[in-house]
């Protein structure tokens, strides 16, 4: 599905349908954290941020999940000069991911055979793309890493793609230098998660009843996490 037919995924305040959106947020974040643990146990390479977490885990007494939470909070400090404002979803992202990933690592056995590792990797990538669509679709705000991406893009004038690519390369390089695992799973994740998420978001994105999927002139609403598109603001008046 092309981006032209994607529903809006901008932020909507928590007061709107919380009983519908909060469970979706927490389930999506929990599944995301669990998907990270699947890829770690596969030991075939993980996503760039997990490479950094693994690298730091080798040099600190902290667990994988705790490191992800600490990094998330540190990234939030970078929101200040970018004039980004965290939301409920931002803090939920930090806490739930940490707990779910550590829980998954405690449940999934280590040192399994290659076939099982391949299954863990494939399942982790698929579950990751699914979970991103679920928690982003709740429209309760970006996680720390997504927020710094959109904020930096807004401040520098660079495209979202350029900023995200630069971030991922820097994080991946640092994590690799610290001893994090880079492999075929890292490549598979980079190639597959975006298309999976884009395909599934229309099926999970919360839609305000008066918000059209397309603007009056036929163009798509702006898709920037943590802000509200002009078309949606107009629709909610």
C-alpha positions, 0 to 999 in steps of 0.5 A: 500500500502506498503512503498516499493511502495511509491513514493519518497517524498523528497524535490525538490526546489521551482523553479521546477513547482511552479504553480503545486506544490504551490497550492497543498502545500497551499490547503493541509496545509489549509485543515490540519489546518481546520481538526484540528479545526474539531477535537477540536470542536468534543471535543472527544480528539485531536492529541498530538500536538493539546492537547498541543495547547489546554492546553496552550490556557487555560493558555494564552490569545492566540488563538489555531492557534496563539499558533500553530504558536508560537510553530512551531517557537520555534521548529524551534530553535531546528533545529539549533543544528540539522543542519536542514535547513528550506525551503519555505514549512516549513514557509508556514506550520507555517503560513497557519496552524495557520490561517486555524485552527483559521478560522475553529474554528470560523466557526464550532459551539460549543456544538453540540450533540454527533452524530454531534461530532462523525461526526466532529471527523471522518471527521477531522481524514479523512481530516487530513490524506488526507491533509497530503498526499496533502501537503507532496506530494508537496515536498516543505519541512517538517514542523517544527515538521517533521524536528526536527523528521528527524534531531534528528533521523539523529543525534542520530541514532534512528529510525524515529519511535522511535523519533516520538513516543518519541516526541508524548508521551512527547507532549501529556503528557505535553498537558494533564497536562496543561488541553488539551483534551485526549480521543477516538479521540486521539486514533483514530487519532494515529491509522488511520492517518498513514494508510490513509496518506500512502494510499493517498500519491502515488496519490498526490506525485509530481514526477520529470519526470526523477525520477523513483519510484524505484531505479535501483536495485529494492529498494525504494528511501529513504523517508526522508523529507527535503533531497534528496535521492541518486537515485533522485539526480542521476536522476536529473543530 
